[in-house]
Amino acid sequence: MCKMLNFSVAFLTLSVAGCGATTSGNQPPPPPQASNCSSLSLGQGASLGGFVPFPADSLWNADISSAPVDPNSAAVINFIGAGTSMHADFGAGQYLGSTIGIPYLVVGGQQPPVAINFTAYGSESDPGPMPVPVTAPIEGYPNPGSGDRHVLVLDNSNCFLYELSGSYVSGNSWNAGSGAVWDLLSNEQRPYTWTSADAAGLPIFPGLARYDEVAAGKISHALRFTLQQSRAAFIPPASHWAANSSNSNAAPMGLRLRLKASFDVSGYSTANQVILNVLKKYGMIMADNGSNLYLSGAPDDRWDNTDLHALGQVSASNFEALPMTPLYTQNTLPIGAAPQITSFTATASSISAGAQVTLSWVVSGASYVIVSPDAGAVRSTSVTVAPARSTTYTLYATNAFGRTSATVSITVH
């Protein structure tokens, strides 16, 4: 069964074809326009040069300043605790030996792919390899401890985002509880009820407050935050729940809160005004179970921790919940077809060591495709590989309703 899904957040509607390609026949849709990730500087905590992940019509980038308030907003806020203070869960330096916030690293095309071994949610993770160097910072470095241990890496050459959770280095590869690949140029849709590196099935990086944006005086996307309790439901762009409450006023994953327009920001620093104003225009999206009203950001030694602490003067009562529609539960999940792979072929099935071979495919209905091993996430309909040994390649095609795979084997003499 296939149907058109309309994801509505306030006045913004994003339509997703539930079962097929956006072009006629069995041909896949054309790839997005050329990458504009070249403005991303290289390195840990690097500036994005004004680049904003995902298209302008992404729900992450929706201006919700004039959206209506959910009829149950007051009850949701009271369940959180009207007097609960907001907390900037990021900053400069270290706290108890660990950096404060979720770090990220920008790499270029020279970064080779690295194997990822999944230890918990492999069936709901995007397979490697991924260009994630084993030196990439783990959340909480230099002493990550036993927390979420997120690893976030952006590739400025191919414009993909790679995110891992529960991450540990093992020799020349990674062990990770879960992982996901995000196309920074499209509104990618992963399967409903699948986790990502975040409990809500969301990407983490787009919701971080970053110093380069605040310093530039403008954040153009929603921010990520956590709450202690959530129920078994989600609102797009979330696609997964991790319920720990059965209370109807507990937040669904993806709940978007907006700072009230009447809240006076004039008494705050210039930097904090940037953060508060984005909460009025884009709001913040609930992405994980954690401390109440903890706002996510990236660590940076240029943050002023004392100044960020002033954000604690903002309480839950200063926010309002936006319409919780569409609200998906176990009984109301959308139904549709997984991608269809018509063919997956190689230009040669037997080659000499060091020779190249081109893998090609015809896929319909996919949100994104991955070729493993060697290639990783790709937007085109073919990729050239040079296997050093006999290898079976797997093509994974994924959309909101599941994943389809096909294999082709290359014998190396």
N, C-alpha and C positions, 0 to 999 in steps of 0.2 A: 504494500500500500504506500502511495506517495502523495504528498500534499505540499503546498506552498506554506512556508512558515513566515509569519510576520512578527519580528521581534520589535516591540515598541518600548521605548523609554521616553516618557513624556510625549513630546511632539515628534520625536525622531523615530522613524521606522526603517529598519533594515530588512530587506527581503532576501531570503536564502532559498534557492531551488533545492527542494528536499531530495531529489532523486537523480538528477542528471546534470550534464554539462550545460553551459549557457549558450552553446551553439547548436546548430541542427546536426542531425545524424549522430554518429558515434565518436566524432572527433572531440578531443578535449578543448576547453576554452583556450584562447590565446594566452601566452604568458604575460605577466604584468609588464609595464614599461620598464626600461632600464633602471637599474639600481640608482638611487640617489643617496646612498649611504656613504658616499665618498667624503662627505663633510665630517664624518666621525673621526676624531683623532684616535691614535693608538694608545693603549696602556690602561692601567687600572684607574677607574674613576674618571676616564677621559671625557672631554667635552664632546657633545654630539653636534656642535656647530649649528644648532637650531633645528636639527632634524627631529621630527616627532614620529614615533612608531605608529604604524598602521595608517590607512587612508583617512581622509577628513571625515568620512561618514561612519567611522568606527564608533561604537558605543563608548569607548574610552575617551574619545575626542569630542563627545557631544556637549554642546552648551546647554545646560539644564537650568539656567538661571531663571527662566520664566515658566518652568514646568509646574504643574499642579502638585499639591501635597496629597499623600495617601490618606484616605479617611481614617486609617488606623494609626497614623503617625504618632499621636500622643501616647497611645498604649505601648507602642514599640519603644519610644524614648523612655517611658517610665519603667519598662522592663529592664532596659539597660541600666537605668538609675539616673534620674534627671540631674543629679548633682555630680555625676561622674566626670572627672576632668580629662581633657584630651592630653595626650603625652606624645612628644616627638621621640619616636623610637630610633633615633639616629643622632649622630653628632661627631665631634672631634675626639681624638685620642682614644683611650681605652677605659672600660669599666670592668673591674675585677679581672683584669688581664686580657680582655677581649675587646676588639673594636666594636663600635656602636652603629648598627645598621646592617644592611644587606649590600655587600660589595658587588661590583661588576667589572668586567674586563673587556676591552675592545681589541680584537685581533684582526689581522689582515689576511690576504690570500696566501701568504707564505706559511701560515700555520697549518701543519699537516693534520689529518684526521686522527682521532684517538679512539680506541675501543672503549665502550661503556658496558660494564657488566651490571645488570639490574638484580637487586637482592630482594625486592619486595613486590613491586607493582610492575614487573616486566611486561605483563600482558596488556597493561594500559599505558605503556610508555612507548615513545618513538625510538626505534632501534638506532644504534650508532652505525657508523662512527660519527663523531662530532669533533669539530676543531676546538676542543677544550684542552688547553695545555695542562699538564699535571701540576704546573706551578700556579694555576689560577687560584685566586683567593677564595677560601671557604668562609661562609658567614661565621663570624666570631673569631676569625684569625687574630693573633697567632695561636690562640687556644680555643678552637671551635667547640670543644666539649661534646655534649651529647644532644645538642639542640637540633634544629631543622637542617643545619649545615648546607644551606643553599649555595649553589655555584651558578653564576650568570655570565654568559659570554656572548658578545655581539660580534658578528663577522662583517666588517665594513666593505669587504670585497663582494660578497654574495647577498648581503642584507638579510641574513637570518639571525634569529636569537635562539640560543641554546640554554636551557635551564635544567638543573639537577637538584634533587633534595636528598638528604641522608647520604652525603657524599664523602667518600674516602679514596685516597690514592692507593693503588695497588700496583707497585712496579711502574710500568709504562702505560697503565690504563686506569680507569676509574671504576670503583664500585659505587652504585647509587641506588637508593630506594625507588626512585622514579625519575623520569625525565621527559622533556617535551621540546620540540622544535617549533618555532614560530616564524612565519613569513612576515617580515616587517613591512612588506609592501601590499599586503592583502588582509581582508577580514577572514582569516583562517578559522575554520570550525572543527574542533576535535570532537570525538564521539560523546554523546550525552552519557552521563554517569561515570565517565572516566576521570580519574584524577590527573593532575599535571604535577609540576613541582610545588603546586599550591593546592590547598584543600578544596578551593572553589573551582578547580579545573582551569584557572586563569593563568595568563602570563604574569610574572611578578614585576619584571623590569619596568613596564609602562606605568606602573602605579607608584614608583618611587619618587620622593622629593629629592632632587639632585642639586648640588651646589651650583653647577654651571647654569642651570635654569634660574635659580633664585638670584644669582649674581647678575644675570642678564635682565632681571626684572619681570620675567614672564614664565609661567607654567601653563601649557596649553593642553592639559589632559587631566583626567580624574586621578586621585591619589588612592593608595591602598591602605586599608586599616583592618584591625582585628577586633573581635568581641569574644567574651568568655563563653557565651552560649549561642547555639544555632540549631535550627530544626531541619528536618529531612525535606528540604525544598531548595530550589535555586531560581534565580532570575537572570536572564541573559544580561551581560555576556558570560556569567558563570555557567558551568555545565556539570557540576558535581557538588554533592553535599557531604558533610562529615558531622552528622547530627549528634548532639549531646544533650538535647532538650526536646520534650514533647509539648512544651507550652506554645500555644498558637501565637503568642506575641514575641517569641524568640525570633531572631533574624533568620531569614533564608540567606544562603550564600548569594552574593551579588547584590545584597541590599545597598541602595545608594542613599547616603545622607547628604544633605545640603546645609551649609551654614546659612542661617536666616539673613535675608537682605538687610534687615534692620540692625544687625550686629555692628557696632561701631569699632572699626579697626584703627582709628586715627591715633590711639594711644600706644600702638605697637611700633616696633622698629620697622624700617623699610623692608628688611628681609622677611620678617614675620608677616607683614602686610601682603607680600607676594603669596605666601602660603595661605593666609586666610582668604584672600580674594579668589584664589583658585577654588577654594572650598565653596564659595558662593556661585562661581560660574560653572564648574565642572563636577563639584562634589567629591565624595570619597566612596569607594566601593569595598564592601566587606568581603574579605578574601580568605580568612582563616580563623580558626578558634585560637584565642590568645587573650592577652590582657585587654580590658575594655578601653576602647577609643585610643589604642596605640596606633599612631600614624607612621607609616613606613617611609624610610628614606635610605640613601646610600651614605656610608661613612665618608668623611672628608675632614682633614685637619684644619680647613678654613672655616668650618662651622663655629659659631659662638655658642657654646653649650649653655651659658647663663641666659643668653637671649632666647634660645630655643625653649628653655624651661618656662619662660613667660607664657608660652602657648597653653600651659596648664591652667591659666585663668579662664580658658574656654571650656564650657561644660556641655554635657549632652543636651541640656535644655535649650542650648543655643542652636541646635540642629533640628531639621525636620526630615522625615522620610519621604522619598518620592514614590510614586505609584508602584506597587509590587505586582506588576503585570508585564508579560505573562509569567505566572508562577507555576513552575513545574514540580510535580511530586511524582511518586512512584506510579500513581494512577493516571497521570496526565502527560506523561512523556510523549513527545512527538514520535511519529512512526514514519519510517522511510527505508529506502534501499541503500545498502552499502555500495561503494564504487564498483564498476564493472571493468575488468581488465580483458580487453579483446585479444591482445597479443603482447608478448614479451619475448623478443628475439635477439640473437647475437649475429654479427656479420661472419663469425667463424666459431665453430665449436671446439676446434683443436688448433693450438698455436705454439710457437716456439717461445721459450722464456724471453721476456723483454718486449715481445711484440704487443701491439695494441689491438683492441677489439672494441667495436661500438655496440652498445646495448640500446635497443629501441623498443618503444612501447606505444600502445594505443589504449587510453584509459578514458572512461567517461564517469562523470559524477563525483570526481575527487576534489577535495579541498586542497590537498597537497600530496606529494609523492616523495618517497625515500627509496634509494637503492643501497642495499647493504650486502657485503662490506664495501669499502673503498670510497664510494661516491657520496653517500649521505643524502641530504635534502637537495632536490633539484627542481627547477621550474620548467625545463625544456622537456622534449619527448625523446631525448636520447642523451647518452653520456659515453665518453670514451674511457676505457680502463686498460691497465697493463698489468694483469695478475702475474705475480712472481711464481705462483704455484697453482695447481688445479683448484678451481674455485667454483662454488655454486653461488650465484647472485640471486638475491631476493628483491623483488619490487613490491613495496608496500604502498597501497593507495588508500587514503583515509578521508572520511567526511563525518558529518554529524551523526551518522547512523552505524558506523562501524569501519572496519578495515578489511581489505581484500589483498591477497598476496599471490604472486606467481614467481616461479624460479626458472633460471636457465643456467646450465653448467658449461664451464670452459675447461678443457683439458690442456694442461701445459706440459710440453715435452722438454 
